[in-house]
Amino acid sequence: KQWYQRRVAITAGTLKRTQIVFPNLEKIALHQQTPTYVERMPTPLPNNTRAVIVQVFCNFWNTDGHAYLNVDIHQDGNEEGGVASVENTHYRVYANTFYYEVMVPWNGDLSDRLKFEVKSSYQTGGDLNWYRLRVVGYILA
C-alpha cells in the first residue's frame, strides 16, 4: 500500500481578516456523534480567493473530562482541491483553551458552502467543554 500526502501550494498572496460566525458551530459538544454540517458563506468571497482560514477553538474547563473532535473541512464540491483535517484530543486538563487556524483551499468558481464532516467525537465533564469553528480570514491570489 502506498501512502502519500497531497500538498496544496499557495503562492504569495494577500491575507484578509474577517469573522464569520456559523451558529451551528459555536459551541459544539458532541459525544460519540459524527454529524456533517454544511454552512453557506453569508457574503460572497472575492473571485480570486484561494483559501479560507478556519479557527479551531477548544474551551476545556474540567479536570477529568474529555474534549475530542476530529473533523474534515473542505469547500463543498471541492474535495479534489484539498481537505483540512483537524484532529484534537484533550483529556484531563484544567481550565485551558486551545486555539489554532487551518487553511482550507477555495475555488471561486464552485459553491459558496463549507462542509464540516465530523469523523469522531468524545465529550465528557460537563457543558464547559466545547469547540468553536469560525472563518477568520481568507487568502487572495
N, C-alpha and C positions, 0 to 999 in steps of 0.2 A: 504494500500500500504506500502510495506516495503522498507526503504531506507538503503543503505549501501555504503561503500566506499571500493574499492579494494585496498589493500596495497601490495606493491612490496618491498620485503626486499632485500637489497644488503649488504652482509656481508663484512667484512674487505677486501679491495681491493686496487688497485693502481690507482691513478688519473694520467692521462696523458693529458697534454695541447696541443692543436693544434689550427689551424684556418682554417676552411673550408668555403669558400665563395660560395654561390649559387647566380649567377647574378639575377635570377628572384625574389630573396627575399632581395635584398639590399636596395631598397627604396620603400617600399610598402605604397601606398597612396590610399587605396580603400575606396570608398564611396557607401554604401548600395550594396556591391557586396560580393559574397560568393564563390570564386574560390577554387579549390583544386590544390595544387602544389605537384608533386612527383619529388623528387630530388635524383639522384644517387650519392652515395659517390664516390669521384674521385679516391680514393685509397682504397684497401681492409683494413678493420679493423682486428686486431688480432682475432683469433677464440675464445679466452677467454674474449672478450668484453662483458660486462653485461649491460652497459648503455652508451648512448651518452649524452653529455651536450650541450644544445641548448641555445644560447644567445638570449635574447629578449631585444632589444634596441629601445627606442622611442625618437625621436627628435621632440620637440614641441617648436615653436617659435612665436606663435600668441596668443595674449591675449584673443580674443573672439572666438577662434576656437575649434574644436573637433578633437581628435585623439583616436578613439575607434578601438580595434582589439581583437576579440575573436577567438581563433584558437585551434584546437586539433592537437597534434603532436604524431605520432607513426611510428614505423618501418612498412613499407608496408608488409602486410601479418602477422603481429604480434599483431593484435588488442587485442588478449587474454592476451598477455604479459603485457599490460598496455598502457594507453594513458595519455599524459601530456596535461592538459587543461590550456590554457593561457587565462586570462580574464583581459583586460586592458580598462579602461575608464578614459581618461584625457580630461578635459574641463576647459577653461578659466584660463590657467596658462601661464605665460610669460617667455620665454627663459629658458626652463628647458629640461633636458634629464633624462630619466628613464632607468635603466639597471637592469636586473636580469637574472638568469640562471635556467633552468629546466632540470631535468634528464628524459631521455626517455629510457625505457627498450629496450635492444638489444639482439637478439639471432643470433649468428654467423652462425647457420645452415639455416637461412632464407635469405631473399633478402638483397641487399645492397642499398636499397632505403628508404628514409624518406618521409612520407606523411604528408603534412600540410593542414588540412581541415579548411578553414575559416568558422566560424559559423555565425559571424556578423561583420560588419564594418561600420564606420561612420567617415568621414574626411572632415573638412571644415577649412577655414582660410589660404589657400594658399599652395604652394608646399614645404614649410619648415616644415610641419607637416607630419612625415612619420615614419615607423617602419623598423627594420632590424632584420632578423633571420639568425643566423650562427651556425655552430657546432664549439664549442670552447674547447672541450675535450671529453674524454671517460674514463670509469672505467673498469679496468681489474680485473678478479677474482683472 
